Amino acid sequence: MELLNLALIALGVAAMAAGYARARGPWARYQALKEQDANIARYESWRGGLRDTGTTGASVAMEVLRRQARDGALIMAAGFASVVVGFLI
């Protein structure tokens, strides 16, 4: 293997690790907020009350966390592509 191949593979592995580290925290918090939102919806339906469907702080936070997790996943995908290119060249 040439130096370029090894550099692409090393860069790809580093990018995948960085993307995973970047996506892990926001994704876990997003899942927790989603669970909490579903629990509140079940409670509201049990009480018989109508739930406000407007924008809440939690829904905005969930959107931000989802975007951060998606960015981390894109970094991981770019790292994987770099590893594949490193093996193909």
N, C-alpha and C positions, 0 to 999 in steps of 0.2 A: 504494500500500500504506500502510496505517496504521501507527502506531507499535507497536501491539500485535502485528501480523503480523511486523514486523521484529524485535521483541524475542523472539517465540517462535522464529523462524528462527535468530536468533543464539544463543539459549539451547540450541536443539537441536543446532546445529553444535558448540558448545562441549561439550555433554554427549557427543556422539558421539566427539569427539577425546579427551576425558578417559576415556571408557569403553574406547576402543581402547588408550590408553596404559596403563590399569590392567590390561587383560586380556592384553596382548601378552607380558609377562614370565612370568607364571605359566603361560600356555599353552605357551610354548616349553620351560620347565623340565618341565612335565608330559609333553610329548612325548618329551623326553630320558629321563625316568625310565621311561616306558612302553617305549621302545626297549631300555633297559638290562634291564628286567624280562623282555622277550621274549628277549633274548640269553641271559640266565641260564637261562631255561626251556629253550631249545634246547640249551645246554651240559649241563644236568642230564639231559635226555632222551638226549643222546649218550653221557654217562657211564653211563647205565643206573640212576642213582640216583633215589630218590623225592624229590620236592620237597615241602617242608612247605607246606601250604596255609593256615596260620594267618596272623594279622595281623602284618605286619612294619612297621618304621618307614617303609620306602619306600611301602608301600600307604597308610599314614596320610598321608604327605606328598603322595602323588598325589591323594588325596581332598581335601585342603586346597587344593592348587593348582587342581584342577578346580572347586572351589567359588569360588575367587577369580576364575578366568577366566569362570565363569558370571555372577558379579556384574558384571564389566566388560561382558559382552555384554548384560546387562539394562540397564545404564546407556546403552549404545549404542542399544538398541531404544527406550528412553524418549526419547532425543534425536531419533531418527528420527521417532517419533510426534509430538514437538513440532514438528518441521519440517513434517510433513504437515498438522498442525492449523494451523500458521502460514500455509500456502498456501491452506487451505480456508476460513478465516475471512475 
